[in-house]
Amino acid sequence: MCLRSVGGILLILTNMQVGNLFGKHRSTIITLYNGAFDSSSAVFLVVKLLYEQGLDLQAMFLFLSACSAWHLTRTFFLMPRWHIPYPLPPGYTYGLRCRRQGCSYRTHEEQRPGLGDGAHEPSDPCTEPGLGGADAGKAIMGKRESGAGPGHGEPPGMSFRACVFSKLFFWHLMWLSVMQLRHYLFIGTLNPMLGHLAAHDATLVSTYTNAFAFTQLCGVLCAPWNGLILDRHKRGRSKDGSAKGGSDSLADLHSCVLSLAVTVLQCVAFSVCASVPVLPVQYATFILQVLSRSFLYGGNAAFLAIAFPLEHFGKLYGLVMGLSAVVSLLQYPCFALIKGPLSDDPFYVNIGLIIVILLAFVSPLVVLREYQRREREQEKQHVDSPPLTLAKAGVESSI
């Protein structure tokens, strides 16, 4: 179980960077991966139902292990050898490379002519005359170095320590921790709560438990909605594609405000429904829970990729998940309180958690202030820039 838990986190963490290949749909792809990861818990509902029909448990787990061989095949033949940069350098390729046939894949942004900032389709280093093997790699590295800075939302050079001790990271950690605690506590107290509301009718409890498990399948459908919220500003670009660089990163950060706030609202609505001691209301609770959970984890990954330099994404993601897991240990005192003095009735604990969840609204407010600060700095830089320098930059760009 420990290996499965650690392996699952590593699988999602290493695959989220695939979103970098999809340009303006980047956040949608990242949230889609998180939604699929969230919905994967329904696999064990299938195992449970098949086991009840008489299938051998060992045979089913061996089958699941064999299916994991696909991940190895995809890693060696489809994934890039190194990390996927963002923004992508011109002509960036990925997949199985063959010296005779050149590179086998190109990013989807280069599939159609006329896309991107340039008027012509980016050249492919692997197909340019005189570039092969190591020379092609050097061409790619050269173009990568001339691109944007390492971070998508912060200026280049922001250290990992500066990211960790920023208000942006602290309040995002609080945002994730309090809502994750709410979800863990709900799952941990689900059976006692259903038993209390159903007057300990085992058949009725089993029916509601299966309904909850089936709703988990919908996580992969709900998570991309959050990605659409994060990517929505890119649909508002001018027709000539002028929105780029710093203004694009600011628009990304501004989109996070709505995403973070909507996630908190969903969690509050889910907690309110969970506090209503009426059994049929729990169907609405199940729907809101899977919606809130898919927004929570998908939004967490997308926000870290937007607000901080990508060179620190893996470290920040691992740190925020680890620290939020420590906060989640508070569920055990809550369990003891519910099982003891409250006699399996989590009503008062749920009310207390609703109050705590309201603290998560501070995070979108902090992000909004950070967005306004960066916007003022960018406007100040434009005002302070000498006209001669701007004209020179325009000439070089046209060349």
Helices and strands as residue ranges (DSSP letters): H 2-15, G 16-25, H 26-39, G 40-42, H 43-52, H 57-67, H 69-77, E 93-98, E 102-106, G 108-110, H 134-145, H 160-164, H 167-188, H 190-197, H 202-215, G 216-218, H 219-231, G 232-236, H 245-275, H 281-307, G 310-312, H 313-327, G 328-330, H 331-339, H 347-357, G 358-361, H 362-384, H 387-398
